[in-house]
Amino acid sequence: MEVVILPDGKAIAQLGADAVVRLLDREPEAVLGLATGSSPLGVYRKLIDRHRTGEVSFARARGFLLDEYVGLSGRHPQRYRSVIERELEGQVDFCYGAVQGPDGTAEDMPAACTAYEKAIVDAGGIDLQLLGIGTDGHVAFNEPGSSLASRTRVKTLTAHTREDNARFFESVEEVPRHVVTQGLGTISDARHLLLVATGEGKAGAVRQGVEGPVSAICPASVLQLHRHATVLLDGAAASQLTLAGYFRETYAAKPAWQGI
């Protein structure tokens, strides 16, 4: 795991976008794992800007969403398929049908989860997976207690997570109680995991995920086992890390050709 502490969200967005641009330059048909929520928005905005200047194309790329609410209609603005269309897909040049998400309206949800896992495998697997982290350490919708080997499945949201997500709805009562999410095992199959976290509110979860024991109590800790995991933090999100000085020193001395 590489931890990179940067001055602010703008610098994080720039570095995260750099990683995607370099990947697509090297592998135009790369498969991207797309997260929703507030954490990746800065990265998406940078990618949109760089697409508009002709620096990057998504025309041959594919994308898979991390998760989806169960039961929201296809027209609901907070359906994650709608969010990714609004925040990235509709503003760059993905081909029609190149971005897929879990089916939160399927009648046979277990079958839909199995089909989604197969679709990712059939696409060759995910090359770069963007991630955020919840204040309780959840990744995607894998709540504390989730198996580190879990696959795409339906999960019940905790009251804590529903309260965190209520800012996207008119009230917490409107936040669905169930979601379909890639599992921690599914996420770990991606070739590069890129987790973004900003703000003091994420500091405790970051500390547990980066420096704590690998345990289902903090789902983000599974990144410690990954062969290529990068964690991009601002100073506030890194404020509880014992090894913050070490992370700053090693990144400052890193050869530029290595990238992230």
N, C-alpha and C positions, 0 to 999 in steps of 0.2 A: 504494500500500500504506500502510495506517495501522497503526502499532505502538503498542500501549497497554500500559504497564507498570504493574501494580497491586500492592498490598501482598502478596497471598497468593491461594491457590486459591479461597478463599471469595468474594473480590471478583471474581475471574475468572468463577466460576460465575454470580454474580449478573448481571454485565454480559452474559454470553453468553445467559442466559435472558431478559434484558430484550429483546435483539435478536429472539429467536424470538417472544416475546409480542407485541411491537409489530408484527411481520410478520403474525401470525395475526389480530391485531385489525384490521389494515388489509386483509388478504387472507385470509379464513377458509379459502379453498380452496388455499392456498399448498402448494407441494411442497417438502418438507424432505429434505436429504441427511443421512443418519444414519451417523455413524462409530461404531466399537466401540473396544475398547482402554480404557486407563485415563483418557486425556485428557478425553473428554467426559462422564465419569460425574458430575462435580459439576454440570454444566449440566443433565443429565437429572434429577438429584435436585431441583434448584431448580424445574424445570418440573413435576415431579410434585407438589411442594408447592403450587405456584401453581394447578395444575389442581384440587387438592383444596379449595382455598379459593374456587374458582369464577372465578379471574382469567383463565383461558385454557382454550379447548376445542380439541381436535384432531379433532372429529367430521367436519369437512368437508375436513380436510387429507389429504395423501398423503405417503408416505415411501419413499425408496430407499436401500438400504444401499450402502456403498462397495465392499465386498469380501466374499469368503467363502472358507473353506478348501475344497479339492477332496478329496472322498472321505469326509468325516465323515458318519456316518449322521444321519438326521433327528432322532434322539433324543439325540445327543451334546450335553452341556451347553456345550461350547466352540464348537459351530457358531454362527456369528455371527447367524444367524436366531434361534437360541435365546437368545443373549445379549441382543439388542435387545428381544425379547419380555419377557425377565426384567427388564431395566434401565429400559425406558421403555414400550413399546407396551402391555404388559399392565397397566400402572398408570395409564393415561390412557384417553381415550375415542376412540381411532382406530376407525373402522369396520372390520369384518371385511374383510380383503383389501386394505386401504388401504396397507399397508406391504409392499414387495417387496424381495427380495434376489437376487443372482445365484445361479444353480443350480449348486451345486458337485457335484452327483451326475449331471448330464446325460450321456447316452451320446455325444451329438454336442456337444462343448464349444464349438467355433467357432460353431455355429448358435445355441447358448444365449447366447453373448456378443452376437451380432448382435441377437437378440431382446430382450436386456436394454437395449441401446442404443436400440432402437426404442420400447420401453416408456417410457423416460425422455422421449424426444421426443414421443411420443403424449400424455404427461401435461402437456405444455407446458414441459418443462425444469424444472430445479431452481432454486428461488428462493433458498434459503439452504443452503449445504453446510458442515456441521461437519467439521473436520479435526483430526488430531493430527500429530505429526512424530516420526519415528524418530530414534534417536541417530546414524544415518548419513545423515539428511536425507530418508529415504523418506516419501512421502505415500501414504495407502492402502497397497497393496502394490507400489507403483512403486519398485523398488529403484534405487540408483545405476546410471546407464547407460540408464535408461528414456527413450524418446523423449518430448520435451515435447509432441508432437502425438498421443501414443498413445491408443487407444480401449480399451474393455473387452476383456480377453483373459486367457489363462492365463499365470501367471508362476511361475518357480521361486524359492523363497526361499533366500537366502544363509544360511550357517551362523550369521552374526551375528544376523540377524533371528529365526531359529529359537531361538537361545539367549535372546534378549530375550523371546520369547513363551513360553518354557518354564515361566515362573512360573504360567501358566494351566493347565498340564498336570502330570501326575505326573512326567514326565521329558522331556528334549529329544527323545528318540527318538519320543515320541508326537506331536510337532508335525508336521503334514503338510508335505511338501516342495513342494507345489504349491497355488496359490490362483487364484481368478478375481477380477480387480480392475478397477474403473473405471480407465481410462487418464488420464494427465495432461491430454490434450486434452478428454476427457469431463468431468473435474472442472472444467476452466477454462471450460466452457460455462455453469456455474452463475452466476446473477446476483450472488450475494454469497458469498464464501469467508470462513469464520470459523475460523481456526486457533488452537488452544489449546495452550500448552506451559508446563510448570512443572518446576522442579528444575534443579540444576546439571548433571545428566547430559545435559540437552537444550541446554545453552548453546552448544556448538560447532556443532551442527546449526542452531540458530537464527541464529547469526552468519553462517554460510554462506548460509542461505536468505534472510535479510533484507538483508545487506550485501555478500555475495559476488557473483561473476559469475553471470549466468543460464546455467546449464549442466546437462546431464544428470547430471553427477557429484553434484549436489545437487538431487534432484527438487523439493524445496520451493521452490527459487528461481524456479519457474514463476509463483509468486504475484506476483512483482515486475511481471509483464506484465499482471496482471488489472486490470480497470477498477474493481473494488470488492472489495478484499481487506483483511481486518482480522486482525491478529495480537495475541492477548491473552497476555501473559507475566507471570510473577512476577519478582521481583528476581533470583532465582538463574538463571532461564532467560535473563534479559536481561544477565547479568553480563559477557559478552564483547562486547557491542555497542559499537562506537566512538561511535555517535550516541545512546546511551541518554539522555544529558542533554537532547538536542534532542527526543527522543520524549516525555519527561516534560513538558518545557516546553510543547510544542505541544498535548498533550492537556489539560493543566491550563488552557490558555487557550481551549479549544474551546467555542464556543457550545453550550449545553445542548440546543437544539432540533435540532442536527445528528444527535445519536445516534451510532451507529457504522455 
